[in-house]
Amino acid sequence: MAKLTLYFGPGACSLVPHIALEEAGVAFEPKPLALRKGQQRSPEYLALNPEGKVPLLLVDGRPLTENVAIAVYLAKSFPAAKLLPMGDPEAEAQAISLLSWCASGVHTRIGPFFGPQRLCDLPDSADNVKKLAGEDTAKNFALIEKQLSGKQWALGDQWSIIDAYFFVFWRWANFLKIDVSAYSNYAKHAAKMAERPSVKRALARETEASAALEKAA
Ligand SMILES: N[C@@H](CCC(=O)N[C@@H](CS)C(=O)NCC(=O)O)C(=O)O
């Protein structure tokens, strides 16, 4: 089996593969980075991922970036964990469609709340950027709410890595104090996610890592 190393930022979108690794019960080396301190831009890290972002999975030392690619790699490497549908081409493609939308449609719209000046650095523009990000995020959350309607998980009865992605956005929305009161299916989904042992383990590791990174110089 390949040696796996996961670089993650506590609370960041790297929680998606972090939960997936726990769900698959796979041994891996966790490498937390303090994103607020800019550790993702250190020369050592940029040599592994020139984009300076998490997640990064090292597979026997070879870097694999991008949540969607890491999800597909983990799902195919550990089929027993059923992280994504496998076998039926249409079901596989539908899952990748939803996963890609999480990465390119949802993440990119809620992300500007964390750094509005990265999108527009005109004076006094931050509130406008956040207003637009909020409108798009509300539309995206309404779509997630619909996706979860009448279902146990994002794809139906079977949990998938897409559920981890939905959970990350929910946590961000709560951290950002975005009003989520309109999304009852999504709230129930998040509550069920929080009870999953894989999620508890990943969150415990991220909380511990966060405290250690804060303490370190
Ligand atoms: N498209 C990438 C996005 C990765 C991404 O934006 N990661 C954020 C954390 S959620 C990051 O590393 N930010 C640090 C920075 O931009 O300096 C993926 O899906 O893996």
The ligand as an ORCA input file, in Angstrom:
! r2SCAN-3c Opt
* xyz 0 1
  N      -9.388     24.081     -5.965
  C      -8.679     23.744     -4.757
  C      -8.925     24.860     -3.747
  C      -8.020     24.732     -2.564
  C      -8.135     25.949     -1.662
  O      -8.617     27.016     -2.044
  N      -7.641     25.774     -0.426
  C      -7.615     26.873      0.524
  C      -8.155     26.419      1.880
  S      -9.892     26.055      1.825
  C      -6.186     27.318      0.768
  O      -5.284     26.500      0.766
  N      -5.984     28.610      1.001
  C      -4.716     29.145      1.349
  C      -4.317     30.275      0.485
  O      -4.983     30.528     -0.536
  O      -3.337     30.944      0.817
  C      -9.156     22.394     -4.225
  O     -10.340     22.092     -4.387
  O      -8.350     21.619     -3.680
*
